[in-house]
Amino acid sequence: MPPRTRNAREAVDAKNHADALVHSTEKALAEHGSKVEESERRAIEDAVSDLKEALKGDDAEAIKAKTNTVAQASMKLARAMYKQQAESDAAKDAAKDDVVDAEFTEVDDDKEQQEICL
């Protein structure tokens, strides 16, 4: 493959990956942005903004670098999401463990019938 074609393909792949990351990060911020501190949320938003600017050009290396920055910044959001999910799951499991132990005696209907017949 000629170098020019390889570079163009690299740029397209980098852009596609970056577009997907921008979309998923923005969606996660909209849904779960309140779970991280304001400074962390702002850092993620700034990284996404920088990546969007890089996407306007064709420099695959710049796009890859900004993509990595967004991925690193959004890790804190992902951790906060998983932490909340784990806490929610633990609460559900605790609610399932509210089992009441009870004693019972087994009634044998056949014995009652035999006693009545006697």
N, C-alpha and C positions, 0 to 999 in steps of 0.2 A: 504494500500500500504506500503510495507516495506520501512524503512528509506533510504536504499541504492538506491532503485528505485526512490523514491521521489527526492533525491539529484541529481540523474542522469537526471531526467526529468527537474528539476529546471535549471541545467546547460545547457541542450539543449535549453530550452526556452530562457534563458538569452543570449545564443550565437545567436540564431535566431534573437532576437530583436536587439542585438548589430550589427549583420551583416547588417540588414536592415537600421539601423541608420547610419552606416559607409557609405553604398552605397548612401543614400539620401543626406548625408552631403557632401560627396565628389562631387556629381553631382551639388549640390547647390553652392559649392565653385567654381567649374569650370565655371559655368554659371554666378554667381553673386558675386564672390569674390572681384571684383574691387569696389563694393559698400560699403565696410567696410574699416576701417583703417587697415594699414599694421599690427599693433600690434594685433588687434582683429582677423585678418585672421590667423596670426601666432599662436595665442592661440588656435584657432579652429583646425588648422592642427596638433598642438602638442597633443591636446586632442584625436584626431582621431588616431594618431600614438600610443599613450598610450593604447587606446582601442584595437587596432589591436594586440599589444603585449599581452594584457590580454586574447584575444581570442585564443592565442596559448596554453593556459592552460585550466584547467577544474574547476577553482575556480569561482563558480557562483556569490558569493558575490563580488569578485574583478571585475568581468565583469559588474555586476549591478552598482557598484560604478563608474567605468570608463564610462559606458553608460550615467549615470546621468551627469557626468562632460561634456561629449560631447554635450548632450542636452542643458545644461545651456550655454555652450560656443557658440553654434550655434544659440541661441535665438537672438543675436545681428544681425546676418546675416539675419534671418527671418524678423526681424523688418525693416531692410534696404530694403529688397525685397518688403515687403508690403507697405512701405512708398513710394517707387518709383511707385508701381502699383497704389496707391491712387492718386498720383500726375498726373500720366498718365490719369487715369479715369477722374479726375477733368478737365484736359485740353480738353479731348474729349467732356465732358459735356458742357464746355464753348464754344467750337466750334459749338455744336448743337444749342446753344442759340442765334446764329447770325441769327435771324429771322428778315426779313424786313417787316415792316408794310406798307400796301398799301391801298389806297382808290380805290373803284371801283363803277361804276354805272351799274345797271342791265338794259339790253336792252330787251324790250319786243317785240319780232318779230311780235306778233299778232297786236299790235297797229300800227306798221309801215305798215303792210299789209292793215289795215282798212283805214289809211290815204291815201294810194295810190289809193284805190278803190273809194274814195269820189271824 
